[in-house]
Amino acid sequence: MLGIMKPQRINFTGLSKNCCCGVGITINPIRQSALLMATISAAHVSTVIHQSGLMHTDECKTGQHKCHLKIADSVCVNTDGSYQCICDQYHLLSGVTCVDKNECLENNGDCGENADCFNQIGTPPVCKCKNGYSGYSDTTDEEHIGCTDLDECSQSDAETICPENASCVNTVGSYKCNCDPGYTMTAQSKCEPVDLCEVHKTDCDPYFADCIQSGGTATCYCKAYFTGSGKSGDCVPMTGHENLACTLEGTSCTSYEECTRNITAGTYSCRALRKTRESSAAGAVPTDIVYGYGATDYYL
């Protein structure tokens, strides 16, 4: 509770009813008769109320305050007729001690969402832009309010931030490296050529065509002695090279067989040849020698 004390009366050299001034107040000789003084005391606030007949003393400037005794690390603030002991804007009152205030805990220290706040003891916090952003270095920088996206791809070292055969693409707060066409990013962050023939292997005929990669594209070509586009099922053997088709599919025909194609399945297989031998006797009916097929099958 604040208490109000009446002024004390003291006799000076025979004079009565004279009042002495409290701490922070000096007597104005011209208006001594108008004195009225009261002192209000609190744990960390001391105030003196006076009339215009008293002249005020700034205890904070003269060093007459006792803030260092009342509240540790407090500062003195002059008031009309007295002074107050308070914590500055970077401290908080804890009991009878001023402790550091962590400004970063409130609204990120006004650093903005794209910056990190670093608390400083007894001073303003320091704001530093996050990676991928540029702007002010602390809260006292008035030229840059907040942090804006940094275009890494336009910096002087842009040619070195991405691997060979890649291009830099700026993103908000960062960047990414895109491999050039025909290349793919490896686990080692390198752009290596893509095996397009492996990617498009089903496009080419699996037995009778070869895939050749060139300039970021893959092209199917029929093997030697075959004609067609090279696409799956579109390579056929040239005349006289039919047996090569069976060989490439994994079957070798004997001298008594020929390689024929199953139109429906698109595959080749060996089928027995039918050979005819005429009787030496004149007018005799030919005798058929059949390999693997019935007498009604004819493969000439």
Buried (B, 14 or more C-beta within 10 A) or exposed (E): EEEEEEBEEEEEEEEEEBBEBBBBBEBBEEEEEEBEBBBBBEEBBBBBBBEEBBEBBEBBEEEEBBBEEBBBBBBBBBBEBBBBBBBEEBBEBEEEEBBBBBBBEEEBBBBBEBBBBBBBEEEBBBBBBBEBBBBBEBBEEEEEEBBEBBBBBEEEEBEEEBBEBBEBEBEEBBBBBEBEEBBEBEEEEBBBEBEBBEEBBEBBBEBBBBBBBEEEEBBBBBBEBBEBBBEBBBBBBEEEBBBBBBBBBEBEBEEEBBBBBEEEEEBBBBBBBBEEEEEEEEEEEEEEEBBEEEEEEEBE
